[in-house]
Amino acid sequence: MSDELESQDDAIIGTAFAYSVIFLAFVGGGVLAYFAVRLLQSSEPPPAPLPDVPQAQLREETPLDLPTLPFVDITAQAGITFRHENGARGEKLLPETMGGGCAFFDYDNDGDPDLLLTNSRTWRWSDAAADSQPTLAFYENDGQGQFHDVTAQVGLGISMYGQGVAVGDFDNDGDTDIYLTGVSELEHAVDGDAAQAPGPHRLFRNEGGQFVEITESAGVAGALGDWGTSCGWFDYDRDGDLDLWVCNYVEWNREFDLAQDFSLTGGARAYGRPQVFGGTFSRLYRNDGDAKFTDVSAEAGIQIRSPTTNKPLGKSLGVTFADFDDDGWLDVIVANDTVQNFLFRNQGNGTFVEEAKLCGIAYDMDGNSRGAMGIDVACPREELDCHAVAIGNFANEMTAFYVSLPGSMQFADEAVANGLGPNTRLYLTFGVFFADLDLDGRLDLVHANGHLEQDIAQVQRSQTYEQSPQLFWNAGSASPTEYIRLTEERIGADYVRPMVGRGAAPADIDGDGDLDIIIAATGAQPRLLRNDQEMDRHWVRVKLVGNGTTVPRDPIGARIDFTLNDEQVLRRFVRRTCSYLSQAELPLTVGLAGRSVKSMSIRWPDGTVQQVDKVPVDRSLLIEQTPSTPQAASTALPRPVTAAD
């Protein structure tokens, strides 16, 4: 048996050896063939050299002479001691993170801007509600940029869960009046007759420097359940007095907010998302004279409903007024949070048509809604027939910069092309406004930034609660980058120091011709920034006063074309409502660089046109409306008028 097995083993070994020899021969042949091919290839002539490729030429750009605009924080030095109270005590109720408005206006007609700061308070159901409640703050300016707290003396020592402010002379008596929006402090939803109870807003009439509340008799308190935000005065029906627009945010009450169990990653409670809350309607109050108003929101066509649910669509935080189609009637743009923006086109018959989608201003470039908050409108380019609308948006959503085609209502968002997009994407921007801060004749853009969540950095590394305010210098539309963000080196450490910014507004607080800035905060102190630029540039400040009959004394929407000595024309519009929850001073500050003004052409809101020649520079001018013949919107009436200093 063993001999037979040995014979079988020998046979197997022999067969394996034979296959191995064949395999090695095959592999060896393949190797020889490979080297033979390589040898033949090496004998081929080398490929012809590639033709010379010309070197790319870098475009030479003219270096920009960036301005130096040192802003100095003078909040304490100027006497501003106010600290905003938002009522936050751990429940994380959405209104707590949304407040903080401001307004510059001359309440005593002494020629300098005074300052109002809105305030909230501890919630009425809070343990702290029994304590002394804080009030809003009102500061009188001494003309040199020093402010004195006169809140109680002028009748404004009132406590409310406040949000925004609108200032304007609604009764045409020469004094500026105050409207304040607020939040209804509801613990649960209300229905039926209870919803008809007075709302949270308040109106104060200025009676020679004393403010007297007339909310109830005027009929502008809103409704129980309203959450008012930005608001503004404008004459929508051209009857010569100021009407009132009030934005409302979301349908809110404490019970619903707490029931949603909003949280950050890790389980900590967070402030609610606006998508969860129902939408609301803005309100339009028509001024009927004798300090009486009528809510005409429904008949005016501004109550926009969702096409799918038929419920109120708006979640409105910002509003601005302008005559976008140049027909002599003021139109309205409303910035909405997480739903489309609105553009209400004034039909000239007491009604509006909402056309934001048709005009290209409803959504971003991809057709998405954004978290829109503050808003402002201006004519910042040499093309006089185009408008630019800046809207501050939520974190990771760049600021919108909608520009209309000249003479049209068609807008395109140019934020990426003009430099704003990349520099604003990470920031959560509330207040935005245009202002010529370096007096070069071009309108710069200010951003007030700040997040909603104190602990946001724990879940999003790119975000912080306090964020730096931003200043974008207008380099001109011919520049490769139209809006350039100025760094700390140019604007100073005080400007860029992070804060939880909300509303913001410009004014010349010290009478030196350049614009200073207030930035309000939520749950913290505001920041008053004095403009200390020393570029020795010319300027002119102009305050227009309407006739009080066909045009309100505050001629919101009036247009001034400044023709300079080099024939360039600068176009500016009279406005107060801008930014977020805030108001700018009424006089216009126009930078001239080294130029002078040949003439001013004023188109008043009633269509009349007034020419002003021999315009002095480095002066503040008061120009009252004079009788003249109504003209077409695009024409001018050459009528010399002496400017009153």
C-alpha positions as CSV (number, residue, x, y, z in Angstrom):
1,M,0.0,0.0,0.0
2,S,2.9,2.3,0.8
3,D,4.6,1.6,-2.5
4,E,1.4,2.4,-4.4
5,L,1.0,5.7,-2.5
6,E,4.6,6.7,-3.2
7,S,4.1,6.0,-6.9
8,Q,1.0,8.2,-6.9
9,D,2.9,11.0,-5.0
10,D,5.7,10.9,-7.6
11,A,3.2,11.2,-10.4
12,I,1.5,14.2,-8.7
13,I,4.9,15.9,-8.1
14,G,5.9,15.3,-11.7
15,T,2.7,16.8,-13.0
16,A,3.0,19.9,-10.8
17,F,6.6,20.4,-11.9
18,A,5.5,20.2,-15.5
19,Y,2.8,22.9,-15.0
20,S,5.3,25.1,-13.1
21,V,7.7,25.0,-16.0
22,I,5.0,26.0,-18.4
23,F,3.8,28.8,-16.2
24,L,7.4,30.2,-15.7
25,A,7.9,30.0,-19.5
26,F,4.7,32.0,-20.1
27,V,5.6,34.7,-17.5
28,G,9.1,35.0,-18.8
29,G,7.9,35.4,-22.3
30,G,5.5,38.2,-21.2
31,V,8.4,40.0,-19.4
32,L,10.6,39.7,-22.5
33,A,7.8,41.0,-24.7
34,Y,7.2,44.0,-22.4
35,F,10.9,45.0,-22.5
36,A,11.1,44.5,-26.2
37,V,8.1,46.9,-26.7
38,R,9.7,49.5,-24.4
39,L,13.0,49.1,-26.3
40,L,11.2,49.8,-29.6
41,Q,9.3,52.8,-28.1
42,S,12.6,54.3,-26.9
43,S,13.9,54.2,-30.4
44,E,11.0,56.4,-31.6
45,P,11.7,60.1,-32.2
46,P,10.7,62.4,-29.3
47,P,7.4,64.4,-29.7
48,A,7.5,67.9,-31.1
49,P,7.7,70.6,-28.5
50,L,4.5,72.4,-27.6
51,P,4.1,76.0,-28.9
52,D,4.8,78.8,-26.5
53,V,1.8,79.9,-24.5
54,P,1.7,83.6,-23.6
55,Q,1.7,84.4,-19.9
56,A,-1.6,85.5,-18.4
57,Q,-1.7,89.2,-17.9
58,L,-3.0,90.4,-14.6
59,R,-5.5,93.2,-14.8
60,E,-4.1,96.3,-13.2
61,E,-6.5,97.9,-10.8
62,T,-6.2,101.5,-9.6
63,P,-5.5,101.2,-5.9
64,L,-8.4,102.6,-3.9
65,D,-7.8,105.4,-1.4
66,L,-9.9,104.0,1.5
67,P,-11.1,106.6,3.9
68,T,-10.1,106.8,7.5
69,L,-13.3,107.2,9.6
70,P,-12.4,106.9,13.3
71,F,-15.6,106.4,15.3
72,V,-15.3,106.9,19.1
73,D,-17.7,105.3,21.6
74,I,-18.9,108.3,23.6
75,T,-22.0,106.6,25.2
76,A,-20.9,107.2,28.8
77,Q,-19.1,110.5,28.1
78,A,-22.3,111.9,26.4
79,G,-24.4,111.0,29.4
80,I,-26.3,108.0,28.0
81,T,-26.8,105.6,30.9
82,F,-29.8,103.6,29.6
83,R,-29.7,99.8,29.6
84,H,-32.3,97.9,27.7
85,E,-34.5,95.5,29.7
86,N,-35.9,92.6,27.7
87,G,-37.5,90.6,30.6
88,A,-35.4,87.5,30.0
89,R,-35.4,85.3,33.1
90,G,-34.8,81.9,31.5
91,E,-38.1,81.0,29.8
92,K,-36.7,82.0,26.4
93,L,-39.8,83.7,25.1
94,L,-39.3,85.0,21.6
95,P,-40.0,88.7,22.1
96,E,-37.1,88.9,24.6
97,T,-34.5,88.7,21.8
98,M,-36.2,91.0,19.3
99,G,-36.4,94.4,20.9
100,G,-34.2,97.5,20.9
101,G,-35.2,100.5,18.8
102,C,-34.1,104.1,18.6
103,A,-34.9,107.5,17.1
104,F,-33.2,110.8,16.5
105,F,-35.5,113.8,16.3
106,D,-35.7,117.4,17.4
107,Y,-38.5,117.5,19.9
108,D,-37.9,121.1,21.0
109,N,-37.1,122.7,17.7
110,D,-33.8,124.0,18.8
111,G,-31.9,122.7,15.8
112,D,-30.2,119.6,17.2
113,P,-31.3,115.9,17.3
114,D,-32.5,114.5,20.6
115,L,-32.6,110.7,21.3
116,L,-35.3,108.2,22.2
117,L,-34.5,104.6,23.1
118,T,-37.3,102.1,23.3
119,N,-37.5,99.7,26.2
120,S,-39.3,96.5,27.2
121,R,-39.7,95.4,30.8
122,T,-40.0,92.3,33.0
123,W,-43.0,90.2,32.1
124,R,-46.1,90.9,34.1
125,W,-46.3,87.2,35.3
126,S,-42.7,87.3,36.4
127,D,-41.5,87.3,40.0
128,A,-39.7,90.5,39.2
129,A,-42.9,92.2,38.0
130,A,-43.6,93.6,41.4
131,D,-40.3,95.5,41.3
132,S,-40.1,99.0,39.9
133,Q,-40.5,98.7,36.1
134,P,-38.0,100.4,33.8
135,T,-39.2,103.0,31.3
136,L,-38.1,104.0,27.8
137,A,-35.4,106.7,27.8
138,F,-35.5,110.1,26.3
139,Y,-32.4,112.4,26.1
140,E,-32.2,116.0,25.2
141,N,-29.2,117.1,23.2
142,D,-27.4,120.3,24.2
143,G,-26.2,120.9,20.7
144,Q,-22.7,119.7,21.3
145,G,-23.4,116.0,21.6
146,Q,-24.0,116.0,25.3
147,F,-27.3,114.4,26.3
148,H,-29.5,114.9,29.4
149,D,-32.1,112.5,30.6
150,V,-35.5,114.3,30.5
151,T,-37.7,111.2,30.2
152,A,-39.9,112.0,33.3
153,Q,-39.9,115.8,32.7
154,V,-41.4,115.5,29.2
155,G,-44.0,112.9,30.1
156,L,-42.4,109.8,28.7
157,G,-41.7,107.9,32.0
158,I,-43.9,105.1,30.8
159,S,-43.4,101.3,31.1
160,M,-44.5,98.9,28.3
161,Y,-43.1,95.9,26.6
162,G,-41.9,98.1,23.8
163,Q,-40.4,97.4,20.4
164,G,-40.3,100.1,17.7
165,V,-40.8,103.8,17.3
166,A,-42.0,106.2,14.7
167,V,-41.7,110.0,15.0
168,G,-43.5,112.6,12.9
169,D,-45.6,115.7,13.0
170,F,-48.9,114.0,12.3
171,D,-51.0,117.1,13.3
172,N,-48.9,119.6,11.3
173,D,-48.5,121.9,14.4
174,G,-44.7,122.1,14.1
175,D,-43.9,119.7,16.9
176,T,-42.7,116.1,16.4
177,D,-45.0,113.4,17.9
178,I,-44.2,109.8,18.9
179,Y,-45.7,106.4,18.2
180,L,-44.5,103.3,20.0
181,T,-45.2,99.7,19.1
182,G,-45.3,96.9,21.7
183,V,-46.1,93.3,22.5
184,S,-49.4,92.1,24.0
185,E,-48.5,90.3,27.2
186,L,-50.8,87.4,26.8
187,E,-50.4,84.1,28.6
188,H,-52.7,82.3,26.2
189,A,-54.6,82.9,23.0
190,V,-57.7,85.1,23.0
191,D,-60.8,84.8,20.9
192,G,-64.1,86.6,20.3
193,D,-64.8,89.9,22.0
194,A,-61.6,89.8,24.0
195,A,-59.6,90.2,20.8
196,Q,-61.3,93.6,20.3
197,A,-59.7,95.0,23.5
198,P,-57.1,97.7,23.0
199,G,-53.7,96.6,21.8
200,P,-50.2,97.3,23.1
201,H,-49.2,100.4,21.1
202,R,-49.1,104.0,22.3
203,L,-49.3,107.5,20.7
204,F,-48.0,110.7,22.3
205,R,-48.7,114.1,20.9
206,N,-46.1,116.8,21.4
207,E,-47.6,119.8,23.0
208,G,-44.8,122.4,23.1
209,G,-42.2,119.9,24.4
210,Q,-44.6,117.9,26.7
211,F,-45.8,114.6,25.4
212,V,-49.5,113.8,26.1
213,E,-50.8,110.3,25.5
214,I,-53.8,110.2,23.1
215,T,-53.7,106.5,22.1
216,E,-57.3,105.6,23.0
217,S,-59.0,108.6,21.5
218,A,-56.8,108.4,18.4
219,G,-57.7,104.8,17.8
220,V,-54.2,103.5,17.1
221,A,-53.6,101.0,20.0
222,G,-53.9,98.0,17.7
223,A,-55.7,94.9,18.9
224,L,-55.1,92.6,21.8
225,G,-52.7,90.0,20.6
226,D,-50.7,92.3,18.3
227,W,-46.9,92.2,18.3
228,G,-45.9,95.5,16.7
229,T,-42.4,95.9,15.3
230,S,-41.2,98.6,12.8
231,C,-43.6,101.5,12.1
232,G,-43.5,104.7,10.1
233,W,-45.4,107.9,9.2
234,F,-46.0,108.7,5.5
235,D,-48.8,110.4,3.5
236,Y,-50.2,107.5,1.4
237,D,-53.3,109.3,0.2
238,R,-51.7,112.7,-0.5
239,D,-54.1,114.7,1.6
240,G,-51.4,116.7,3.3
241,D,-51.2,114.8,6.7
242,L,-49.2,111.8,7.8
243,D,-50.7,108.4,8.0
244,L,-49.3,105.5,10.0
245,W,-48.0,102.1,8.9
246,V,-47.5,99.5,11.7
247,C,-45.8,96.2,11.1
248,N,-46.9,93.1,13.1
249,Y,-44.6,90.1,13.5
250,V,-46.2,86.8,14.4
251,E,-49.2,85.4,16.3
252,W,-47.7,85.0,19.7
253,N,-48.6,84.2,23.3
254,R,-46.6,82.7,26.2
255,E,-48.6,79.5,26.4
256,F,-48.0,78.5,22.8
257,D,-44.3,79.6,22.9
258,L,-43.5,77.4,26.0
259,A,-45.4,74.4,24.6
260,Q,-43.2,74.2,21.5
261,D,-40.1,73.0,23.5
262,F,-37.6,74.7,21.3
263,S,-34.1,73.6,22.0
264,L,-30.5,73.8,20.8
265,T,-28.4,70.7,20.3
266,G,-27.9,69.1,23.7
267,G,-31.4,69.9,25.0
268,A,-31.1,73.5,26.3
269,R,-34.2,75.6,25.6
270,A,-33.8,78.0,22.7
271,Y,-35.8,80.9,21.3
272,G,-38.5,79.8,18.9
273,R,-38.4,79.7,15.2
274,P,-40.8,82.1,13.4
275,Q,-41.9,79.3,11.1
276,V,-43.8,77.7,13.9
277,F,-45.9,80.8,14.7
278,G,-48.8,82.0,12.6
279,G,-48.5,85.0,10.4
280,T,-50.2,88.4,10.9
281,F,-51.4,91.5,9.0
282,S,-49.7,94.9,9.1
283,R,-52.0,97.8,9.9
284,L,-52.5,101.1,8.0
285,Y,-54.1,103.9,9.9
286,R,-55.5,106.8,7.8
287,N,-55.1,110.2,9.4
288,D,-58.6,111.8,9.5
289,G,-57.5,115.0,11.2
290,D,-58.3,116.2,14.7
291,A,-56.0,113.5,16.1
292,K,-58.3,110.8,14.8
293,F,-57.3,107.7,12.8
294,T,-59.2,104.9,11.0
295,D,-57.8,101.4,10.4
296,V,-58.1,101.0,6.6
297,S,-55.9,98.0,6.3
298,A,-58.6,95.8,4.7
299,E,-60.0,98.2,2.2
300,A,-56.4,99.4,1.3
301,G,-55.6,95.9,0.2
302,I,-52.6,95.3,2.5
303,Q,-53.9,92.2,4.3
304,I,-52.0,89.4,2.4
305,R,-53.0,85.8,2.9
306,S,-51.2,82.6,2.2
307,P,-52.4,81.1,-1.1
308,T,-52.4,77.6,0.4
309,T,-53.9,78.1,3.8
310,N,-55.7,81.5,3.4
311,K,-54.2,82.6,6.7
312,P,-52.3,85.8,7.3
313,L,-49.0,85.5,5.5
314,G,-46.9,88.4,6.9
315,K,-44.2,88.1,9.6
316,S,-43.1,91.7,9.3
317,L,-40.1,93.3,10.9
318,G,-39.0,96.2,8.6
319,V,-40.7,98.8,6.5
320,T,-39.7,101.6,4.1
321,F,-41.4,104.0,1.8
322,A,-40.5,105.3,-1.6
323,D,-42.0,106.2,-4.9
324,F,-40.6,103.3,-6.9
325,D,-42.5,103.9,-10.1
326,D,-42.1,107.7,-10.0
327,D,-45.9,108.3,-10.3
328,G,-46.0,110.7,-7.4
329,W,-47.5,108.2,-4.9
330,L,-45.5,106.5,-2.1
331,D,-45.1,102.7,-2.3
332,V,-44.2,100.4,0.6
333,I,-41.8,97.6,1.0
334,V,-42.1,95.3,4.0
335,A,-39.3,93.0,5.1
336,N,-40.7,89.6,6.3
337,D,-39.1,86.9,8.4
338,T,-39.0,83.5,6.7
339,V,-41.8,84.3,4.2
340,Q,-41.7,86.4,1.1
341,N,-41.1,90.2,1.3
342,F,-44.0,92.5,0.2
343,L,-44.0,95.4,-2.2
344,F,-47.2,97.4,-2.1
345,R,-47.7,99.5,-5.2
346,N,-49.8,102.6,-4.4
347,Q,-52.7,102.8,-6.9
348,G,-53.3,106.5,-6.1
349,N,-56.9,105.7,-5.1
350,G,-56.4,104.7,-1.5
351,T,-55.5,101.1,-2.3
352,F,-52.3,99.1,-2.8
353,V,-51.5,96.0,-5.0
354,E,-48.9,93.6,-3.7
355,E,-46.3,93.0,-6.5
356,A,-43.1,91.7,-4.8
357,K,-43.0,88.5,-6.9
358,L,-43.5,90.3,-10.2
359,C,-40.9,92.9,-9.2
360,G,-38.2,90.4,-8.1
361,I,-38.0,91.5,-4.5
362,A,-40.0,88.8,-2.8
363,Y,-37.2,86.1,-2.5
364,D,-33.5,85.5,-2.8
365,M,-31.8,84.6,-6.1
366,D,-32.8,80.9,-5.7
367,G,-36.4,81.7,-5.0
368,N,-36.2,81.1,-1.3
369,S,-37.6,83.2,1.6
370,R,-35.0,84.7,4.0
371,G,-35.1,85.8,7.6
372,A,-35.5,89.5,6.7
373,M,-35.3,92.2,9.3
374,G,-34.1,95.8,8.8
375,I,-34.5,97.7,5.6
376,D,-33.6,101.0,3.9
377,V,-33.9,102.5,0.4
378,A,-31.8,105.1,-1.4
379,C,-30.4,106.2,-4.8
380,P,-26.7,105.4,-4.2
381,R,-25.6,105.4,-7.9
382,E,-25.2,107.9,-10.6
383,E,-28.2,106.4,-12.4
384,L,-30.8,108.7,-10.9
385,D,-33.8,106.6,-11.9
386,C,-32.9,103.5,-10.0
387,H,-33.5,102.6,-6.4
388,A,-31.4,100.3,-4.1
389,V,-33.1,98.4,-1.3
390,A,-30.9,96.9,1.4
391,I,-32.4,94.3,3.7
392,G,-30.6,92.6,6.6
393,N,-31.1,88.9,6.9
394,F,-30.5,86.0,9.3
395,A,-27.2,84.3,9.9
396,N,-25.8,82.4,6.9
397,E,-28.0,84.6,4.6
398,M,-26.3,87.5,3.0
399,T,-27.7,91.0,3.1
400,A,-29.9,91.6,0.1
401,F,-29.2,94.5,-2.2
402,Y,-32.0,94.8,-4.6
403,V,-31.4,97.3,-7.4
404,S,-34.1,98.4,-9.8
405,L,-33.5,98.9,-13.5
406,P,-33.5,102.6,-14.3
407,G,-37.1,103.9,-14.4
408,S,-38.7,100.5,-13.7
409,M,-40.1,98.4,-10.9
410,Q,-37.9,95.4,-11.8
411,F,-35.3,94.5,-9.2
412,A,-32.2,92.3,-9.2
413,D,-30.3,91.3,-6.1
414,E,-26.7,92.5,-6.7
415,A,-25.3,91.7,-3.2
416,V,-22.8,89.1,-4.6
417,A,-21.6,91.3,-7.4
418,N,-21.1,94.5,-5.4
419,G,-19.2,92.9,-2.5
420,L,-21.8,92.8,0.3
421,G,-22.7,89.1,-0.1
422,P,-19.4,87.4,1.0
423,N,-18.9,89.8,3.8
424,T,-22.4,89.6,5.4
425,R,-23.2,85.9,5.0
426,L,-22.1,84.8,8.5
427,Y,-23.7,87.7,10.3
428,L,-27.2,88.0,11.7
429,T,-28.1,91.6,10.6
430,F,-31.0,93.6,12.1
431,G,-30.4,97.3,11.4
432,V,-29.3,98.6,8.0
433,F,-29.2,102.1,6.7
434,F,-27.6,104.3,4.0
435,A,-25.5,107.3,5.0
436,D,-22.7,109.3,3.5
437,L,-20.3,108.9,6.4
438,D,-17.1,110.2,4.7
439,L,-18.9,113.1,2.9
440,D,-17.6,112.0,-0.5
441,G,-21.1,112.2,-2.1
442,R,-21.6,108.4,-2.1
443,L,-23.9,106.6,0.3
444,D,-22.3,104.0,2.5
445,L,-24.1,101.2,4.3
446,V,-24.2,100.5,8.1
447,H,-25.0,97.1,9.6
448,A,-26.0,96.4,13.2
449,N,-25.5,92.7,13.9
450,G,-26.2,90.3,16.8
451,H,-27.5,86.8,17.2
452,L,-30.6,85.6,19.0
453,E,-29.0,82.9,21.2
454,Q,-26.5,83.5,23.9
455,D,-25.2,79.9,23.5
456,I,-25.2,79.7,19.7
457,A,-21.4,79.2,19.6
458,Q,-21.8,75.9,21.3
459,V,-23.7,74.4,18.3
460,Q,-22.4,76.6,15.5
461,R,-18.7,77.4,15.5
462,S,-19.1,80.1,12.9
463,Q,-21.6,82.1,15.1
464,T,-21.3,84.3,18.2
465,Y,-24.0,86.0,20.2
466,E,-22.3,89.4,20.2
467,Q,-21.2,90.4,16.7
468,S,-19.3,93.3,15.2
469,P,-21.2,96.1,13.6
470,Q,-20.1,96.6,10.0
471,L,-19.5,99.6,7.8
472,F,-19.4,99.2,4.0
473,W,-17.8,102.1,2.2
474,N,-19.3,102.9,-1.2
475,A,-16.4,102.9,-3.7
476,G,-18.6,103.8,-6.6
477,S,-20.4,101.5,-9.1
478,A,-17.4,101.7,-11.5
479,S,-15.2,100.1,-8.9
480,P,-14.5,96.3,-9.2
481,T,-16.0,96.1,-5.6
482,E,-18.7,98.6,-5.1
483,Y,-19.1,98.2,-1.3
484,I,-15.9,97.5,0.7
485,R,-16.0,96.5,4.3
486,L,-13.8,98.9,6.3
487,T,-11.7,97.2,9.0
488,E,-10.8,98.3,12.5
489,E,-7.7,100.0,11.1
490,R,-10.0,102.4,9.3
491,I,-12.9,102.8,11.6
492,G,-11.5,102.2,15.0
493,A,-11.8,99.5,17.7
494,D,-14.9,101.1,19.3
495,Y,-16.9,100.6,16.1
496,V,-16.1,96.9,15.5
497,R,-16.3,95.8,19.2
498,P,-18.9,93.0,19.2
499,M,-22.4,93.7,20.6
500,V,-25.9,92.3,20.3
501,G,-27.0,95.0,17.9
502,R,-30.6,95.6,16.9
503,G,-31.9,99.0,15.7
504,A,-29.6,101.8,14.4
505,A,-29.9,105.3,13.1
506,P,-27.7,108.2,11.9
507,A,-27.7,111.9,13.0
508,D,-25.3,114.8,13.3
509,I,-25.3,115.1,17.1
510,D,-22.6,117.7,17.5
511,G,-23.2,120.0,14.6
512,D,-19.9,119.4,12.8
513,G,-21.5,118.3,9.5
514,D,-20.8,114.6,9.6
515,L,-23.1,111.8,10.6
516,D,-22.8,110.0,13.9
517,I,-24.4,106.7,14.8
518,I,-26.5,105.1,17.5
519,I,-26.8,101.3,17.7
520,A,-29.4,99.9,20.0
521,A,-29.0,96.5,21.7
522,T,-31.3,94.0,23.4
523,G,-30.8,93.4,27.1
524,A,-27.7,95.7,27.1
525,Q,-26.5,99.3,26.7
526,P,-26.7,101.1,23.3
527,R,-23.6,102.4,21.6
528,L,-23.3,106.0,20.6
529,L,-20.5,106.4,18.0
530,R,-19.1,109.9,17.2
531,N,-17.7,110.4,13.7
532,D,-14.3,111.9,14.2
533,Q,-13.3,112.0,10.5
534,E,-11.0,114.9,9.6
535,M,-11.0,114.9,5.8
536,D,-11.9,118.6,5.4
537,R,-14.7,117.8,2.9
538,H,-17.6,120.1,2.1
539,W,-21.2,119.3,3.0
540,V,-24.6,120.7,3.2
541,R,-27.5,119.8,5.5
542,V,-31.0,120.5,4.4
543,K,-34.3,120.3,6.3
544,L,-37.4,120.6,4.2
545,V,-40.7,121.8,5.7
546,G,-44.0,121.2,3.8
547,N,-46.8,123.7,3.6
548,G,-49.0,121.6,6.0
549,T,-51.9,121.8,3.6
550,T,-51.1,119.8,0.4
551,V,-47.9,118.4,1.9
552,P,-47.2,117.4,5.5
553,R,-44.8,119.6,7.4
554,D,-42.6,116.4,7.4
555,P,-42.5,115.9,3.7
556,I,-41.7,112.2,3.7
557,G,-40.8,111.1,0.1
558,A,-39.7,114.5,-1.1
559,R,-36.9,114.3,-3.6
560,I,-33.9,116.7,-3.9
561,D,-31.6,116.7,-6.9
562,F,-28.3,118.5,-6.0
563,T,-26.5,119.7,-9.1
564,L,-22.8,120.2,-8.3
565,N,-20.3,122.5,-9.9
566,D,-18.9,119.6,-11.9
567,E,-22.4,118.9,-13.2
568,Q,-22.8,115.6,-11.3
569,V,-26.3,115.2,-9.8
570,L,-26.8,113.6,-6.4
571,R,-30.4,112.5,-5.6
572,R,-31.6,112.2,-2.1
573,F,-35.0,111.4,-0.5
574,V,-36.5,112.7,2.7
575,R,-37.2,109.8,5.1
576,R,-37.3,109.0,8.7
577,T,-38.2,105.3,8.7
578,C,-35.2,103.1,8.2
579,S,-33.1,100.3,9.7
580,Y,-35.0,98.1,12.3
581,L,-37.5,99.5,14.8
582,S,-35.8,102.9,14.3
583,Q,-35.9,106.4,12.9
584,A,-33.3,108.7,11.4
585,E,-33.3,112.5,11.9
586,L,-35.3,114.5,9.3
587,P,-32.6,116.8,7.8
588,L,-30.5,115.4,5.0
589,T,-26.7,115.4,5.2
590,V,-25.1,115.5,1.7
591,G,-21.4,115.1,1.3
592,L,-19.8,117.1,-1.4
593,A,-16.1,116.2,-1.1
594,G,-14.3,119.2,-2.6
595,R,-17.2,120.4,-4.7
596,S,-19.9,123.0,-4.4
597,V,-23.7,123.1,-5.1
598,K,-24.9,125.0,-8.2
599,S,-28.6,124.4,-7.4
600,M,-31.1,122.2,-5.8
601,S,-34.3,121.0,-7.4
602,I,-36.9,119.9,-4.9
603,R,-39.9,117.8,-5.9
604,W,-42.4,118.0,-3.2
605,P,-44.9,115.1,-2.5
606,D,-47.8,117.0,-4.1
607,G,-45.9,117.2,-7.4
608,T,-44.8,120.8,-7.2
609,V,-41.1,121.5,-8.0
610,Q,-39.0,124.2,-6.4
611,Q,-35.6,125.4,-7.5
612,V,-33.1,126.7,-5.1
613,D,-30.0,128.5,-6.4
614,K,-26.9,130.0,-4.6
615,V,-26.6,127.1,-2.2
616,P,-24.0,127.7,0.5
617,V,-21.8,124.8,1.6
618,D,-20.8,123.7,5.1
619,R,-24.1,125.1,6.4
620,S,-27.5,123.8,7.6
621,L,-30.4,125.1,5.6
622,L,-34.1,125.2,6.4
623,I,-36.2,125.3,3.2
624,E,-39.9,125.9,3.4
625,Q,-42.3,125.0,0.6
626,T,-43.3,127.9,-1.6
627,P,-46.4,128.0,-3.9
628,S,-45.7,126.8,-7.4
629,T,-47.4,125.1,-10.3
630,P,-47.7,121.3,-10.1
631,Q,-45.4,119.7,-12.6
632,A,-45.0,116.3,-14.2
633,A,-42.9,113.9,-12.1
634,S,-39.9,114.1,-14.5
635,T,-39.9,117.9,-15.1
636,A,-38.4,120.7,-13.1
637,L,-39.7,124.3,-12.6
638,P,-36.8,126.8,-12.8
639,R,-37.9,129.2,-10.1
640,P,-35.2,130.8,-8.0
641,V,-35.9,130.8,-4.3
642,T,-33.7,132.1,-1.5
643,A,-32.8,129.3,1.0
644,A,-33.5,130.2,4.6
645,D,-30.7,129.4,7.0
